[in-house]
Amino acid sequence: MRTFLTTLVCIAIALTALAVSTSAIAEQRSIRDIPVAREALLRTVSAKFYRSLLISPVDGWVVVRGNLVRDHLVATRIMHSELNGEFDALALELANNLHTTGFFTIDSQAPTRPVLLHLLIYHVADGRMALSFAHFDEAGGSQMRYYGSAWMAVLKDNGQWVTIEPRRRPRHERRGPRTYTLAVQRAAAPEVSRLYQIR
């Protein structure tokens, strides 16, 4: 059922993008225009869905900044908000519940590291879809490789979010209604990539 729902969402978002004229798409914001989004999402969504995101207009964008302490974020705060703050609480909840793994592959003496969590809002046939991903906000952050599964959900007419689960994930990856795992490594470190099957 989850896989079927994922397929429907992919189709809906692709059709929404195709319904917009070529000139309008050029003026619309997509993940191409959001810093680090293309790299961060490259291995955290399916290849087919990724291609749809490249041409799909983003309705709203929320950014949360936090400091990584061991495997979670602290001192989270909204750095960028749109759509009158309607989705700020959801973005903060996702940031507070974010789990990280693979950080042991990155050399650093810093006790904390800055992380940005993004929440993108799209219009789909079912209403609204939310997509969340995270990355390190530091020099070299855009060159890191990000794995795991991005968080996705559809907002239904009754106001409830229906989470779209990935088709497969490693057993150690934490996942929940408002929880997902960010796995990260530098390009030269093979440990994390061996645990994740690139889709």
N, C-alpha and C positions, 0 to 999 in steps of 0.2 A: 504494500500500500504506500509506504514512504517513497519507494523507487518510482511508482506510478505518479505520485504527487510531484516529485522532482521533475519528471518528464513533462508534466503539464505546465509547471512553472517555467521551464526552459522554453517550451513552445510559446507560452503566453508572452514572455518577455521579448522573445525574438520577433513575434508578430507585432508587438507594440512598436518596436524599433523600426521594422520594415514599413509600418504604416506612415511613418514620418518621411517627408520628402528628403532627398539627398542634401539639398541646400540647408534645410532645417537641422538635419543631423549634424552638419558641420558646425552649427551654432550652438548645439546642445552640449552640455557637459556629460562626459562619460568617464570611465575609469582611466582613460587615456590622459585626462586632465587633472587627475588626483595624484599627488606625489606618492610614489612607491606602490601604488595600487596594482599596477601591472605585474610587478615582480612578486609582491606579497600574495597575489591571488593565483599566480601561474601554476602553483603546485597544490593549492588548497581547494580548488573546485575542478570539476571535470573539464576536459578540453573543449567539449561541445558548449558547455555553459559559459566557459571563459570567452569563447568567440562571440557569443551573444552579448556578454557584458561589454565588449569592446565597442559595440554600436548602440547600446541601450542608454537612453537618457536617464541621468540620476535626478530624481525629484528633490531629495533632501540629503544633507550630509552633516553628521555630528562627529566631532573629534573629542576624545577624552585622553588626557595625559596622566600618567602615573609613574611611580618609581618601582622598579623590580627589586624585590627583596626575596632572595631564594627562588621560589617558584610562583610568586603571586605579586600583584600590584598593591601599593599603598599610596596614600595621599592623592587619590584620583580626583580630577576636576575637569570640568568642561572647558575646552579651549576654543571650540567653534560650534555654533548652534544655528540651525535653520528650521523652517516650518514652525516658527513661533515656539520653539522649545518643546514641541509635542513628544519628541522621542528622546529627550535628554535623559529622563529617568531610566529608560531601557538601556541606553548606552552606558550610563554609570553602573547599572547592575551587571552588565556584561563585563565591564572592566574590573569590577570588584571580584567577579567570579572567575576571571581568566586564569588559566593554569599554563605554565611554561615548562618546557623540557628541552634538553639538549644544550642548555646554556653553558654546561661544563666544557664545551668545545671552544669557547671563546676566552682568550686570555685577557684578564683584566684584574687590577687590584682595587677597582672601585667597589665600594660596599653596595651601591645601588646603580641601576642603569635606567635611563628614561625610555618609556614605551608609549607609543600612541595607539589607541584603539579607535578604529573608524566604524561608523554605522552608516550605511548607504540605504536610502529609501527609494523604492521603485513603484510605479503604477503597473499592476498586472491585471489580468482578467478577473481574478478573485478579489481584487481590492488593492492592498498594499503588500509589498514584499520587502523584508529587511535583510540586509547582508552585512556581516561584520567580519573584519580582519584586523590584525594588529602587526606592528613592526617596531624595531628599535629606532629611537629618534636620536641618533648620534652619527658622528663621522663614520662612514662605511656601512651604515644601516641599510642603505639601498642596495649594497652589494652582497648582503647576507642572503642565504637561501632559507625560505620559509616553507614548512611542511605542516601536516595535520589537515584538518577539514575546517573551512570557514563556517561560521554560524549563519544559518538561514532560517527564516520563518515567514509565514503568510498571516496577515491580520484578517480575520474573518469578520463577517457582519455583526457577530455578537460581541465584538471587541476582544476576543481571545486570540492569542498568537498560537499558531500551529507550527511547531518546529519541524523542519525538513532534515531528517537524519541522513548522514552519508551512507553510501552503499556498503562500504567496508572501512574499518579503521583498526589500528593496532590495539591490543587488549589493554595496554597501559595508558591509552589516551582517555583522559577524563571528558565526559560528555553529559550534558543535562539540558533541561529546558532553557536555562540561561547560563550555560557553562560550555566552554570549549577549550581546546588545548592549542597553544602556539609552540611549534617545534622549530628551532632555529639552529643554524650552523654557518660557519664560514665556508666558502667554496672549497677550501683545501681539506676540510675535515669530513671523513666519510661516515662517522658513526651514526648520525641521525638519519641520513638518507637511506641507509640499509634497513631501517625499521619501517620506512614509508614507501608504499607502492605509488609511484607517480601515475596518475590517471590521465 
